Amino acid sequence: MKFATRRDGSRDGTLWVVRRDGCVGTPAPAPFDTLQRALDAWPRAAPVLEAVQAALEAGAVAGHPVDPATLAAPLPRAYEWLDASAFLNHVVLARTARGALPPEDLETNPLMYQGGSGALAGPCEPFLLDDPSLGLDFEAELGVILGDVPLGVSEDHALACVRLVTLLNDWTYRNLVPGELAKGFGFLQAKPTTAFAPFVVTPDELGAYWNEGRPDLTVTCSLNGRRVGQLSTRQMHFSFGALVAHAARTRRLTAGTLLGSGTISQDDPHGGFACIAEQRARALVAGGELHAYLAAGDRVRIEAEAPGLPALRLFGALDLHVTGPQTGPGTPPRAGA
């Protein structure tokens, strides 16, 4: 199944069931008219929503055109947002850039923090950058939305708790990261918000590309219309099952919990980057030119695909415009960015 949340003036928006080609959708029937309500009652909601999906695919329901600009985050506000770092190459590069060593148990103990989830951004929502000195960066990630997860769930059973899969951008203020980490209490100001792709899909929509909780996709990142990254997700070290089990080791997780993979990364530098910090880390080591962080007027686009599964067939694209106090949505990209 495939879903989106359409803005309607309320805090939670309206859940839409979306045709697999991403072009047409229809509102989900009550009482499953928000994604959170559907997740809360998934055993009852899923058959109802599957019937709507089947009717859309068969043309029995006409549906309405889907405009990504009208969409909110799938969960505009969520009970919990947990972000990991399952691509170990990113951890190594990020630590190298700030002169720190990776943890000794990097390969066995996932890095994860709890972020803010009270106001999550949609796929086309402008980002207001009021202080360029903070070093704004994008981070392309995969993410899942969970059902209820019991305390102490095993890795084998954790994957069954994954309800939906998506793509996201974890906005980050790089120049605030070292100071916050030095306090030993995690991120706060360095992570202003997270933006989500238009669509979420059930894991079965990925078919063979779900690969036991490790999506096997190609993620493309563009900055001001220029491709800067085209990365395989195959180097995801920890599966989503492992990440869910780690998060639930000492607590129950409630339906609607969001969990991110961390920045997509690969060893081969020819694939480019899914965050500017990685380019800068490599440039520091090689003595190359450092890419500037984002500024007002920049536009970031992120999408994922696989053979036979184009971007619109999966999650759609994030198309995010950075604005400043004196700019608006029509501000042209910076020259040469």
C-alpha positions in Angstrom: 0.0 0.0 0.0 1.0 3.6 -0.5 -0.1 6.6 1.5 0.3 10.4 1.8 -0.9 13.0 4.3 -2.6 16.0 2.7 -2.6 19.4 4.5 -6.1 20.4 5.6 -5.5 23.1 8.2 -5.5 20.6 11.1 -2.4 19.4 13.0 -2.5 15.9 11.6 -3.8 16.4 8.0 -5.9 13.9 6.1 -4.6 10.4 5.2 -4.8 9.6 1.5 -4.4 6.2 -0.2 -2.3 6.8 -3.3 -2.2 4.8 -6.5 1.1 3.1 -7.0 2.1 5.4 -9.8 2.0 8.3 -7.4 -0.3 10.4 -9.6 -3.8 9.9 -8.1 -5.1 9.4 -4.6 -8.3 9.4 -2.5 -9.0 10.2 1.2 -9.0 7.3 3.5 -12.3 6.5 5.1 -13.1 7.3 8.7 -12.2 6.3 11.3 -8.8 5.8 9.6 -8.6 9.4 8.2 -5.2 10.2 9.7 -2.1 8.0 9.5 -1.8 7.9 13.3 -5.4 6.6 13.6 -4.6 3.9 11.1 -1.4 2.9 12.9 -3.2 2.8 16.2 -5.7 0.2 14.8 -3.6 -1.4 12.1 -5.1 -4.9 12.3 -8.5 -3.4 11.5 -7.3 -0.5 9.3 -5.1 -2.5 7.0 -7.8 -4.5 5.3 -10.0 -1.4 4.8 -7.1 0.5 3.3 -6.1 -2.4 1.1 -9.6 -2.5 -0.4 -9.3 1.2 -1.2 -5.9 0.7 -2.8 -7.3 -2.2 -4.9 -10.2 0.0 -6.0 -7.8 2.8 -7.0 -5.6 0.4 -9.0 -8.6 -1.1 -10.8 -10.1 2.3 -11.6 -13.2 1.6 -9.6 -12.4 4.8 -7.6 -11.5 7.8 -9.8 -9.4 9.6 -7.3 -7.9 13.0 -7.5 -4.5 14.3 -8.7 -1.8 14.3 -6.1 0.2 17.6 -5.8 3.3 17.1 -3.6 3.1 20.8 -2.7 -0.2 20.2 -0.9 1.3 17.3 1.2 2.5 17.4 4.8 4.9 14.9 6.4 3.2 11.5 6.6 3.1 12.1 10.3 3.1 15.9 10.8 3.7 15.3 14.5 4.9 12.0 15.8 5.1 10.4 19.3 8.8 9.7 18.8 11.6 10.2 16.3 14.8 8.1 16.7 17.7 8.5 14.3 20.5 6.0 13.9 23.8 5.8 12.0 23.5 2.5 10.2 25.9 3.5 7.4 29.3 3.1 9.1 31.2 4.9 6.4 29.4 8.1 7.4 30.3 7.7 11.0 34.0 7.3 10.1 34.0 10.3 7.8 32.1 12.5 10.2 34.5 11.6 13.1 37.5 12.1 10.9 36.3 15.6 10.0 36.2 16.7 13.6 39.3 14.9 14.7 37.6 12.1 16.7 37.9 8.3 16.6 34.9 6.0 15.8 33.6 4.0 18.8 35.4 0.7 19.4 32.0 -1.1 19.2 30.9 0.7 16.1 30.1 -2.6 14.2 28.1 -4.1 17.0 26.4 -1.3 19.0 24.3 1.1 16.8 24.6 4.8 17.3 21.2 6.4 17.9 19.7 9.5 19.3 16.2 10.8 20.1 15.2 13.9 18.1 12.4 16.4 18.0 9.1 15.1 16.4 6.6 17.8 17.3 6.7 19.6 14.0 7.9 17.5 11.0 8.2 19.1 7.6 6.6 18.1 4.3 8.3 17.2 1.0 8.2 20.8 -0.4 8.2 22.8 2.7 10.7 25.8 2.6 13.4 25.9 5.3 14.0 29.3 6.9 17.7 29.8 7.4 18.0 32.9 9.6 21.7 32.4 10.5 24.0 31.1 7.8 26.9 30.9 10.2 25.3 27.7 11.7 26.4 25.7 8.7 23.1 24.2 7.3 23.5 20.8 5.7 21.1 18.2 4.3 21.2 14.5 5.2 19.4 12.0 2.9 18.2 9.0 4.9 15.8 6.1 4.7 13.2 5.8 7.4 10.5 3.5 8.8 7.3 4.0 10.7 6.6 1.4 13.4 3.6 -0.2 15.0 3.6 -1.0 18.7 7.0 -2.6 19.6 7.2 -4.6 22.8 10.0 -4.1 25.4 13.0 -6.3 24.6 11.8 -7.5 21.2 14.3 -9.7 19.4 15.9 -8.6 16.1 14.1 -11.5 14.4 10.7 -10.3 15.6 11.4 -6.5 15.4 11.1 -6.4 11.6 7.5 -7.5 11.8 6.8 -4.2 13.7 7.7 -2.1 10.6 4.6 -0.8 9.0 5.9 1.7 6.5 9.1 2.7 4.7 10.0 6.2 3.4 12.8 8.7 2.5 13.7 11.8 4.5 16.0 14.7 4.9 17.4 15.4 8.4 18.3 19.1 8.4 21.5 19.7 10.4 23.4 22.7 11.6 27.0 21.4 11.4 28.6 24.2 13.3 26.5 23.4 16.3 27.3 19.7 16.4 30.8 19.8 18.1 29.6 21.9 20.9 26.5 19.9 21.6 28.4 16.6 21.5 31.0 18.0 23.8 28.3 18.5 26.5 27.7 14.8 26.4 23.9 15.1 26.3 23.2 14.7 22.6 21.7 16.9 19.8 19.2 19.7 20.3 19.8 22.9 18.4 21.9 21.2 15.8 18.8 19.3 14.5 16.1 21.9 13.8 13.6 19.7 11.9 13.3 16.7 9.6 11.5 16.7 6.2 9.8 13.7 4.7 9.2 12.5 1.1 5.6 12.7 -0.2 4.8 9.0 0.2 5.2 6.1 2.6 4.8 2.5 1.4 4.4 -0.8 3.1 7.5 -3.0 2.9 6.0 -5.4 0.5 5.9 -2.6 -2.1 9.7 -2.8 -2.3 9.5 -6.5 -3.2 13.0 -8.1 -3.4 14.5 -4.7 -2.6 13.4 -4.9 1.0 16.2 -7.5 1.6 15.5 -8.5 5.2 15.1 -4.9 6.5 17.9 -3.4 4.4 16.4 -1.5 1.4 18.4 -2.0 -1.7 17.9 1.3 -3.5 19.7 4.0 -5.3 19.3 7.4 -3.7 20.0 10.5 -5.8 20.7 13.9 -4.3 20.8 17.2 -6.3 21.8 20.7 -5.3 20.4 23.5 -7.4 19.7 21.1 -10.2 23.1 19.5 -10.2 23.5 15.9 -9.1 25.9 15.7 -6.2 25.2 12.1 -5.1 24.0 8.8 -6.5 24.5 6.3 -3.8 23.6 2.6 -3.3 22.0 1.8 0.1 23.6 -1.7 0.1 26.2 -0.7 2.7 23.6 -0.3 5.4 25.4 -2.2 8.2 22.5 -2.5 10.7 19.2 -3.7 9.3 16.0 -1.9 10.4 15.3 -5.0 12.5 18.5 -4.6 14.4 17.8 -0.9 14.9 14.3 -1.5 16.2 15.6 -4.1 18.6 18.2 -1.7 19.8 15.7 1.1 20.4 13.3 -1.2 22.3 15.9 -2.9 24.5 14.8 -0.9 27.6 11.5 0.6 26.5 8.3 -0.1 24.6 7.8 1.9 21.4 4.4 3.1 20.5 2.7 2.9 17.1 3.7 5.9 15.1 7.3 5.9 16.2 9.7 7.1 13.4 13.1 5.6 13.0 15.8 6.8 10.6 18.8 5.0 9.1 21.2 7.9 9.4 22.9 9.4 6.4 23.2 7.2 3.4 26.9 6.6 2.6 29.2 4.3 0.7 32.9 3.7 0.5 33.3 4.6 -3.1 33.7 8.4 -3.3 32.7 8.4 -7.0 29.1 8.0 -5.9 29.2 11.6 -4.5 27.5 12.5 -1.2 24.2 12.5 0.6 25.4 15.3 2.9 27.8 18.1 2.5 29.8 17.1 5.6 31.0 14.0 3.9 32.4 15.9 0.9 34.1 18.3 3.3 35.6 15.3 5.3 37.0 13.7 2.2 38.4 17.1 1.0 40.1 17.7 4.3 41.9 14.4 4.1 42.8 14.9 0.4 43.6 18.6 0.6 40.7 19.5 -1.8 38.2 22.3 -1.9 35.5 22.4 0.8 31.9 22.6 -0.5 30.1 25.5 1.1 27.2 24.7 3.4 23.7 25.7 2.3 22.5 29.3 2.0 19.3 31.1 1.1 18.3 30.4 -2.4 19.7 26.8 -2.5 17.4 24.0 -3.5 17.9 20.3 -2.4 16.2 17.4 -4.2 16.3 13.8 -2.9 14.7 10.7 -4.5 15.1 6.9 -4.4 14.6 4.3 -7.1 15.4 0.7 -8.0 15.2 -1.3 -11.2 11.5 -1.3 -12.2 10.6 1.0 -9.3 11.1 4.7 -10.4 11.1 7.4 -7.8 7.4 8.3 -8.2 6.5 4.6 -7.8 8.3 4.6 -4.4 8.4 7.7 -2.2 8.3 10.5 -4.6 10.9 13.3 -4.3 11.8 15.8 -1.6 12.1 19.2 -3.3 13.3 21.6 -0.6 14.0 25.3 -0.9 16.2 27.1 1.6 14.9 30.6 2.3 16.3 33.5 4.3 14.6 36.4 6.1 14.6 38.5 2.9 13.9 35.7 0.4 10.9 33.8 -0.7 10.0 30.6 -2.6 10.8 32.2 -5.9 14.4 33.2 -5.0 16.8 31.8 -7.7 19.6 29.5 -6.7 23.0 31.0 -5.9 25.2 31.4 -8.9 27.8 28.6 -9.1 26.4 26.7 -6.1 
